[in-house]
Amino acid sequence: MTYTEYVAILAGLSITGVVKAYSSPPTQLSTAQLPAQWPRLPSGETQVASLTGALAAPTFTCDLVIAVEAMQQNTQPANYAKALTVIGALQATLTTEALDGVVDSWQMRLDGEQIGDTAYWVIVATVTGSE
């Protein structure tokens, strides 16, 4: 698998409740497109087996971001509830991918991120996978 293929797999995940999926980070969002998802640039690691000199299967890590809501939109409790719903759907999707052998592990967190001229509540899943 290549970096491009791994990022395409994450970008193509169908997550319940996500309205718009981008193949790369958007420069601007509108509320009609939320929740919206995209992958960031990946990183990876390949190790050399010291006894044989052969390369082990590479591992890939990439953040999958879901913008949930603009920070100034709605109320704090409503945004919190929406973020919990989206993070649950993301957990379910990543669990399915893990069972299919594409994803090895992930960590999720809620964060704030500026996209264009607006700050958003975002869920960031740091997803690691291998061949």
Secondary structure, 3 states (H helix, E strand, C coil): CCHHHHHHHHHCCCCCCCCEECCCCCCCCCHHHCCEEEECCCEEECCECCCCCCECCCEEEEEEEEEEEECCCCCHHHHHHHHHHHHHHHHHHHHHHHHCCCEEEEEEEEEEEEECCEEEEEEEEEEEEEC
